[in-house]
Amino acid sequence: MATATQPLPLTHFTQGASERTLLRFSTAGSVDDGKSTLIGRLLVETKGAFDDQIEAVRASKVNRSGRELDFSLLTDGLTAEREQGITIDVAYRYFSTPRRKFIVADTPGHEQYTRNMATGASTADVAVILIDARKGVLEQSRRHAFISALLGIRHLAIAINKMDLVDFSQSVYETIEREFRSLSPHLRGAALNFIPLSALDGDNVVARSERTPWYSGPTLLEFLENVEIAPAAGEAFRFPVQLVIRPHLDFRGFAGQIATGRVRVGDQVTILPSARTTKIERIVTFDGDLEEAIAPMSVTLVLADEVDVSRGNLIVHTGDESSVTREFAAMTVWMAAEPLELGHTYLLRHGPHQVQARVVGVDHRVDVANYASLPAETLNINDIARVRIETAQPLHGDLYQSNRHTGAFILLDPLTNLTLAAGMIEEITSARRTGGAREQFRSGPVTLAERITAHGHRPAWIHHDNHAAAVQLERRLFERGVHVLRLDREVPELLEAGYIVISSAKLEGHVHATVALHDVDQALHELETRGVIAPQDVQDQGEGI
């Protein structure tokens, strides 16, 4: 551990950064709008692709471009992606120019992979929305533009691609521009920048095209090199504690990454949610102590006083605290195949902090075809909606529009630990309600959702006609900690109590899972596949907990 001898200057870590700043951007748009081809073109023309990668693509048997080089293959690396000619997973690529460094997320265009698109755009500063000049603005174009704006991306580059297929028609370009600009009131103030281009031929991607004399704006690369992004260091100081470091009795530090803002030795800070105040005594790094640190540096803070700080706490400047609340409204993108269950107990992860939470209401769902607000009582995969959430313990966060880092969260399935939704805090409906929080969250009758969380599995009815197999399955489930009963009559109330029932009686017309027992191993596999019980390896390892 470094000692507090001579603090290093901040330029020790940031020298050269002012010369070439980092820009994160994502691509979006409908299927076959040319996202992967565009990124491949950028990589090749900015020397961001190695010679052996280019040669491997050139030698590939798959080539849908009709040219010597299929640029899309530089990002579509999965076998299924190359076979189908689509993007499925998010692919991150890196390149740089003399002016800037770039991290680009190539995201899929299919509606069923909208959650992957949202994941790739969640950390982006700019979104490049591609539109096929032949097809115009499609529903998926609207969806991706709305999600990009929802995620706080303030700059949208509308790349009207495949202009070569419409003879670089100015009227086609202007028609699409007018239609897209009509969406502007719903895009939360995001700046729109329109660029006509051909990713396949390279027109207006890196170099200006002679085939668009009517266009006087920048090329795509010029736009990306010059767009102004507000630095995270200029925002309020937010430091989520990720780890408490105590190597010996004489040192106690709190490690993490500065989400936003800057901090100096001697600054007075507040620990949330306890609201205890103290001062910064040291800023420790592997290379030595610092007098000042800025986002997004990873540091260890040593405090002047012995205050109680643990993982998930938030350190902020005194007088510039975030809200401490248990109730808030948020915009969410539902990512799971299973629909939202109002009142169900989920896990909410907010930075390193994780609490139990439930959605108590849906204010409205957004129709991406026209951005209208529609009434809804549940959410299905890819739905976008404003919901109201209540947490079991206080949450210390900001509005997403003020701070993308401390205003974002995800909802997890408490059994499988799968991500169900991504959310952005829009309104704090109840602040500083910390007393009796757990008791209030758990007040009233015990719900099935609470039983599922406590038991670690969902209820199910397993019908059998083999006594020996039923006895063996009961034993196998019991040894895995499952609340299971074997009986020979129909007692559906046990399902509402969260039990898995093995019975010779058939249960018809019930909403919970029903499984026919023919083989014990097959029944266990079906229970795991249908999300009734967690897979054995997840139970053994405690994965994600």
C-alpha positions in Angstrom: 0.0 0.0 0.0 1.4 3.4 -0.9 2.4 5.8 1.8 1.4 9.5 2.2 4.8 10.9 1.2 4.8 13.2 -1.8 1.4 13.4 -3.6 1.6 12.9 -7.4 0.2 15.5 -9.7 -3.1 14.7 -11.4 -1.3 15.1 -14.8 0.6 12.0 -13.9 -2.5 10.1 -14.9 -4.2 12.4 -17.4 -1.2 13.6 -19.5 -2.0 13.2 -23.1 -5.8 12.7 -22.4 -6.4 16.4 -23.2 -4.8 15.8 -26.6 -7.1 12.9 -27.6 -10.3 12.5 -25.7 -12.3 9.3 -25.6 -15.8 9.1 -27.3 -18.1 6.1 -26.8 -20.8 5.7 -29.5 -23.2 3.1 -30.5 -25.0 2.2 -33.7 -28.7 1.6 -33.9 -31.4 1.2 -36.5 -33.6 -1.5 -38.1 -32.5 -4.8 -39.6 -30.2 -4.6 -42.6 -29.7 -0.8 -42.4 -25.9 -1.4 -42.7 -24.7 -0.9 -39.1 -22.0 -3.6 -39.2 -20.9 -2.5 -42.7 -20.5 1.1 -41.5 -18.4 0.1 -38.5 -16.2 -2.2 -40.6 -15.7 0.7 -43.1 -14.6 3.0 -40.2 -12.2 0.4 -38.8 -10.5 -0.2 -42.2 -10.2 3.5 -43.2 -8.9 4.6 -39.8 -6.5 1.7 -39.6 -8.4 0.2 -36.7 -8.4 -3.3 -38.2 -5.3 -5.4 -38.3 -4.0 -6.7 -41.6 -4.6 -10.3 -40.5 -8.2 -9.5 -39.6 -8.8 -7.9 -43.1 -7.1 -10.9 -44.8 -9.3 -13.3 -42.8 -12.4 -11.4 -43.9 -11.2 -11.3 -47.5 -10.6 -15.1 -47.4 -14.0 -15.8 -45.8 -16.5 -18.0 -47.8 -19.3 -15.7 -46.6 -19.6 -12.5 -48.6 -22.9 -10.8 -49.1 -21.6 -7.4 -50.2 -20.8 -8.3 -53.8 -17.5 -6.6 -53.3 -13.9 -7.8 -52.6 -14.4 -7.1 -48.9 -17.5 -7.6 -46.8 -16.9 -5.0 -44.1 -19.7 -6.4 -41.8 -17.7 -9.5 -41.1 -15.2 -7.4 -39.1 -17.8 -7.0 -36.3 -20.2 -9.9 -36.9 -18.0 -12.6 -35.4 -20.6 -15.2 -34.2 -21.3 -18.1 -36.5 -25.0 -17.5 -36.4 -24.4 -13.8 -37.3 -22.4 -14.7 -40.4 -24.8 -17.4 -41.5 -27.8 -15.2 -41.2 -26.2 -11.9 -42.1 -27.5 -10.2 -39.0 -26.1 -8.8 -35.7 -27.2 -10.7 -32.6 -24.9 -9.7 -29.8 -23.2 -6.4 -29.0 -19.7 -6.2 -30.5 -17.3 -3.6 -29.1 -14.5 -2.3 -31.3 -11.8 0.3 -30.8 -10.1 2.7 -33.1 -8.5 6.1 -33.0 -7.6 9.1 -35.1 -5.1 12.0 -34.4 -8.0 13.9 -32.8 -9.8 11.3 -30.7 -10.0 7.7 -29.4 -13.2 5.8 -30.0 -15.1 2.8 -28.5 -18.0 1.8 -30.7 -20.8 -0.7 -29.8 -22.3 -2.4 -32.8 -25.8 -3.3 -31.7 -28.5 -5.6 -33.3 -31.4 -4.3 -35.2 -33.9 -7.1 -34.7 -36.8 -6.3 -32.3 -36.2 -9.4 -30.3 -32.7 -8.2 -29.5 -33.8 -4.8 -28.4 -32.4 -5.5 -24.9 -28.9 -6.0 -26.5 -29.3 -2.6 -28.2 -30.2 -0.9 -24.9 -27.1 -2.5 -23.3 -24.8 -1.3 -25.9 -26.2 2.3 -25.9 -26.3 2.6 -22.1 -22.7 3.8 -21.9 -22.6 5.8 -25.2 -22.1 9.5 -25.6 -23.4 9.5 -29.2 -25.8 7.2 -31.1 -25.5 6.7 -34.8 -29.0 5.8 -36.0 -28.9 4.2 -39.5 -31.8 4.5 -41.9 -32.0 2.7 -45.2 -32.7 5.4 -47.8 -35.0 3.0 -49.7 -37.2 2.2 -46.7 -37.2 5.4 -44.7 -38.0 5.7 -41.0 -39.3 2.3 -39.7 -40.8 1.3 -36.4 -37.5 -0.1 -35.2 -35.8 3.2 -36.1 -38.3 5.0 -33.9 -37.8 2.5 -31.1 -34.0 2.8 -31.1 -34.1 6.6 -31.3 -36.4 6.8 -28.4 -34.4 4.3 -26.3 -31.2 6.2 -27.1 -32.7 9.5 -26.0 -34.2 7.7 -22.9 -30.7 6.5 -22.0 -29.5 10.1 -21.9 -27.7 10.3 -25.2 -27.7 13.9 -26.1 -26.3 13.6 -29.7 -28.0 11.5 -32.4 -26.2 11.2 -35.8 -28.9 10.2 -38.3 -26.9 8.3 -41.0 -29.1 7.9 -44.0 -27.4 5.0 -45.5 -27.5 3.2 -48.9 -27.8 6.5 -50.8 -26.1 4.8 -53.7 -29.3 2.7 -54.2 -31.4 5.8 -54.6 -28.9 7.6 -56.9 -27.9 10.0 -54.1 -31.3 11.7 -54.4 -31.5 15.0 -52.5 -35.3 14.7 -52.4 -35.1 11.3 -50.7 -32.7 12.6 -48.2 -34.8 15.6 -47.4 -38.0 13.6 -47.1 -36.4 11.3 -44.5 -34.9 14.2 -42.7 -38.3 15.9 -42.4 -40.0 12.7 -41.2 -37.3 12.1 -38.5 -37.3 15.7 -37.3 -41.0 15.3 -36.6 -39.9 12.9 -33.9 -37.8 15.5 -32.2 -40.3 16.6 -29.5 -40.3 13.0 -28.1 -36.5 12.6 -28.0 -35.9 14.6 -24.8 -33.9 17.4 -26.4 -31.3 15.3 -28.2 -29.5 17.1 -30.9 -30.1 15.7 -34.4 -27.4 15.6 -37.1 -28.2 14.2 -40.5 -25.6 12.7 -42.8 -26.2 11.1 -46.2 -23.8 8.3 -46.8 -23.0 4.9 -48.4 -21.3 2.6 -45.9 -20.5 0.1 -48.7 -18.8 2.6 -51.1 -17.5 4.9 -48.3 -19.3 8.1 -49.4 -19.3 10.7 -46.6 -18.1 8.1 -44.0 -14.4 9.3 -43.8 -14.0 11.3 -47.0 -16.4 13.7 -48.6 -18.3 12.4 -51.5 -18.4 14.0 -54.9 -21.8 12.4 -55.4 -23.5 14.6 -52.9 -22.6 18.1 -54.0 -25.9 19.3 -52.4 -24.7 18.3 -48.9 -22.4 20.7 -47.1 -22.3 19.2 -43.6 -19.5 17.0 -42.1 -18.7 13.4 -42.9 -19.6 10.9 -40.2 -16.0 10.7 -38.9 -15.7 14.5 -38.9 -18.9 14.7 -36.8 -17.6 12.1 -34.4 -14.2 13.8 -34.0 -15.7 17.2 -33.3 -18.9 16.6 -31.3 -18.7 18.3 -27.9 -19.4 16.0 -24.9 -19.8 17.3 -21.4 -17.0 15.7 -19.2 -18.2 13.6 -16.3 -15.6 15.4 -14.1 -17.8 18.6 -14.3 -20.8 16.9 -12.6 -21.5 16.5 -8.9 -19.1 14.2 -7.0 -20.4 10.7 -6.7 -18.3 7.8 -5.3 -20.1 4.4 -4.9 -18.0 2.3 -2.4 -17.2 -1.1 -4.0 -14.8 -2.5 -1.4 -13.5 -1.8 2.1 -9.8 -2.3 2.3 -8.3 -3.1 5.7 -4.9 -4.8 5.3 -3.8 -3.9 8.9 -4.9 -1.9 11.9 -3.3 1.3 10.7 -5.1 1.5 7.4 -8.8 1.6 6.4 -9.7 2.8 2.9 -12.7 2.7 0.7 -12.1 1.6 -2.9 -14.2 2.4 -6.0 -14.5 4.3 -9.2 -15.4 8.0 -9.2 -18.7 7.9 -11.1 -18.8 11.7 -11.7 -17.2 14.9 -10.4 -13.8 15.4 -8.7 -12.5 15.3 -5.1 -9.6 16.8 -3.3 -7.8 16.1 -0.1 -9.5 18.1 2.7 -12.9 18.1 1.0 -15.8 17.7 3.4 -18.0 14.7 2.4 -21.2 13.0 3.5 -21.8 9.2 3.6 -25.1 8.1 2.4 -27.5 6.8 3.5 -26.3 7.4 7.1 -25.7 11.1 6.5 -22.5 11.1 8.6 -20.0 13.8 7.6 -16.2 13.7 7.5 -13.2 14.9 5.5 -11.0 13.3 2.8 -7.6 12.6 4.5 -5.9 10.8 1.6 -6.5 9.7 -2.0 -4.5 6.5 -2.5 -3.6 4.9 -5.8 -1.2 2.1 -6.7 1.3 4.7 -8.0 1.1 6.9 -4.9 -1.1 9.5 -3.2 -3.0 12.2 -5.1 -4.1 15.7 -4.1 -7.0 15.5 -6.5 -8.9 12.8 -8.5 -11.5 13.1 -11.2 -14.0 10.8 -12.9 -13.6 8.0 -14.1 -10.5 7.3 -12.0 -10.4 4.3 -9.6 -9.0 5.3 -6.2 -9.1 4.4 -2.6 -10.3 7.2 -0.2 -9.1 7.4 3.4 -11.4 9.4 5.7 -10.4 11.6 8.6 -12.9 10.1 11.0 -13.8 6.5 11.9 -17.3 6.4 10.3 -19.3 3.3 9.4 -18.9 2.9 5.6 -19.7 -0.4 3.7 -20.1 -1.6 0.1 -23.0 0.1 -1.6 -22.7 3.3 0.4 -22.3 6.6 -1.6 -19.7 9.3 -0.7 -20.7 12.8 -1.9 -19.7 16.3 -1.2 -21.5 17.8 1.8 -24.2 20.2 0.6 -24.5 18.4 -2.8 -26.1 15.2 -1.6 -28.2 12.9 -3.7 -31.7 11.9 -2.6 -32.3 9.1 -0.1 -35.6 7.5 -1.0 -37.7 4.3 -1.0 -40.2 5.3 -3.6 -39.6 6.7 -7.1 -40.9 6.7 -10.6 -38.7 5.4 -13.5 -38.7 4.8 -17.2 -38.0 1.1 -17.8 -37.1 -1.1 -20.8 -38.5 -4.6 -20.0 -36.0 -7.2 -21.2 -37.4 -10.5 -20.1 -39.6 -13.0 -21.8 -41.6 -13.3 -18.6 -44.0 -10.4 -18.1 -43.8 -8.0 -15.2 -45.7 -9.0 -12.1 -47.0 -6.1 -10.0 -46.2 -6.5 -6.3 -43.6 -9.3 -7.0 -40.4 -9.0 -5.1 -37.4 -8.4 -7.4 -33.8 -7.5 -6.7 -32.8 -3.9 -7.7 -29.2 -3.3 -8.3 -28.0 0.3 -8.2 -24.3 0.5 -8.8 -22.8 -1.8 -6.2 -25.9 -1.5 -3.9 -28.5 -4.2 -4.1 -31.9 -4.1 -2.4 -35.3 -5.9 -2.6 -37.9 -3.9 -4.6 -41.3 -4.3 -6.2 -43.1 -2.5 -9.0 -46.3 -1.1 -7.4 -47.8 0.4 -10.6 -47.4 1.1 -14.3 -48.2 4.8 -15.1 -48.2 4.2 -18.9 -46.6 2.2 -21.7 -45.0 4.0 -24.7 -46.3 3.0 -28.2 -43.1 3.3 -30.2 -45.1 3.6 -33.5 -46.3 7.1 -32.5 -44.9 7.6 -29.0 -48.4 7.7 -27.5 -48.8 6.9 -23.8 -51.1 3.8 -23.4 -52.5 2.4 -20.2 -50.9 -0.9 -19.0 -51.1 -3.3 -16.1 -48.1 -5.4 -17.0 -45.0 -5.3 -19.3 -43.8 -7.7 -21.9 -40.4 -8.1 -23.6 -39.1 -4.9 -25.2 -41.9 -2.7 -23.7 -41.0 0.8 -22.6 -43.0 2.2 -19.7 -43.0 4.6 -16.8 -43.4 2.6 -13.5 -43.6 3.3 -9.8 -41.1 1.3 -7.6 -40.8 0.8 -3.9 -37.7 -0.6 -2.2 -37.2 -2.4 1.1 -34.3 -0.3 2.1 -33.4 3.4 1.3 -31.8 4.0 -2.1 -29.4 7.0 -2.6 -29.7 8.2 -6.2 -30.2 11.1 -8.5 -32.6 11.8 -11.4 -31.2 10.1 -14.5 -31.3 13.4 -16.4 -28.9 14.9 -13.8 -26.6 11.9 -13.4 -26.6 8.8 -15.7 -24.5 6.9 -13.3 -26.4 7.2 -10.0 -29.8 7.6 -11.8 -29.7 4.1 -13.4 -30.6 0.7 -12.1 -31.5 -2.8 -13.2 -34.1 -5.3 -11.9 -33.0 -8.9 -11.4 -34.9 -12.1 -10.9 -34.1 -13.1 -7.3 -34.1 -16.8 -8.3 -32.1 -16.9 -11.5 -30.3 -13.6 -11.2 -31.2 -12.8 -14.8 -31.6 -9.1 -15.8 -35.3 -8.3 -16.2 -35.3 -4.6 -16.9 -33.2 -1.5 -17.1 -34.5 1.6 -15.5 -33.8 5.3 -15.3 -35.1 7.3 -12.3 -37.4 10.1 -13.4 -39.0 11.4 -10.2 -38.3 11.0 -6.5 -41.8 10.5 -5.1 -40.7 10.1 -1.4 -37.4 11.3 -0.1 -35.7 10.8 3.3 -38.1 8.1 4.4 -35.6 5.8 6.2 -37.3 4.9 9.5 -39.2 1.6 9.6 -38.5 1.0 5.9 -38.2 -2.7 6.1 -41.3 -3.1 8.3 -43.4 -0.9 5.9 -42.2 -2.8 2.8 -43.1 -6.1 4.5 -46.4 -4.9 6.0 -49.7 -6.6 5.1 -50.4 -10.2 4.1 -47.5 -12.4 3.0 -47.6 -12.5 -0.8 -46.7 -15.3 -3.1 -43.9 -13.2 -4.5 -42.3 -12.9 -1.0 -42.7 -16.7 -0.5 -40.9 -17.3 -3.9 -38.0 -15.0 -2.8 -37.8 -16.6 0.6 -38.0 -20.2 -0.7 -35.7 -19.6 -3.7 -38.0 -21.3 -6.2 -41.4 -21.0 -7.8 -44.4 -23.2 -7.1 -45.2 -26.1 -9.4 -47.5 -29.2 -9.6 -45.9 -32.4 -10.7 -48.2 -35.2 -11.7 -46.9 -38.8 -11.4 -48.1 -42.4 -11.9 -44.9 -44.0 -10.6 -44.6 -44.1 -6.8 -40.9 -45.0 -6.8 -40.0 -42.1 -9.1 -42.1 -39.7 -7.0 -40.2 -40.7 -3.9 -36.9 -40.3 -5.6 -37.8 -36.9 -7.0 -39.0 -35.7 -3.7 -35.7 -36.7 -2.1 -33.6 -35.0 -4.9 -35.6 -31.8 -4.5 -35.5 -31.8 -0.7 -31.7 -32.2 -0.7 -31.5 -29.1 -2.9 -33.4 -27.1 -0.3 -36.7 -27.0 -2.1 -40.0 -26.8 -0.2 -41.6 -29.9 -1.6 -44.5 -32.2 -0.6 -45.6 -35.5 -2.0 -49.3 -36.3 -1.6 -52.1 -38.1 -3.3 -54.9 -35.5 -3.4 -55.5 -32.2 -5.0 -54.6 -29.3 -2.7 -54.0 -26.2 -5.0 -53.7 -24.0 -1.9 -50.2 -25.4 -1.5 -49.2 -23.7 -4.7 -50.2 -20.3 -3.3 -48.0 -21.1 -0.3 -45.1 -21.5 -2.7 -44.7 -25.3 -2.6 -43.7 -27.7 -5.3 -46.2 -30.5 -5.0 -45.7 -34.1 -6.3 -49.1 -35.8 -6.6 -50.9 -38.6 -8.3 -53.8 -36.2 -8.8 -54.0 -34.1 -11.9 -54.4 -30.3 -11.5 -56.2 -28.7 -14.4 -56.6 -25.0 -15.3 -54.0 -23.5 -12.9 -51.7 -20.7 -13.8 -48.6 -22.3 -12.1 -46.2 -24.7 -13.8 -47.4 -28.3 -14.2 -45.0 -31.0 -15.1 -45.6 -34.7 -15.9 -43.2 -37.1 -14.1 -41.8 -39.8 -16.5 -38.1 -39.6 -15.6 -36.6 -38.0 -12.5 -33.6 -36.3 -14.3 -35.9 -35.2 -17.1 -38.3 -33.7 -14.6 -35.5 -31.8 -12.8 -34.2 -30.5 -16.1 -37.7 -29.3 -17.1 -38.1 -27.5 -13.7 -34.8 -25.7 -14.3 -35.6 -24.9 -17.9 -39.0 -23.4 -17.0 -37.4 -21.3 -14.2 -39.2 -23.1 -11.3 -35.9 -24.0 -9.6 -32.4 -22.6 -10.1 -29.9 -24.8 -12.0 -27.7 -26.9 -9.7 -24.5 -25.0 -10.5 -26.1 -21.7 -9.7 -27.3 -23.0 -6.3 -23.9 -24.5 -5.5 -21.9 -21.4 -6.5 -24.3 -18.7 -5.4 -23.7 -17.1 -8.8 -24.3 -13.4 -8.9 -25.1 -13.1 -5.2 
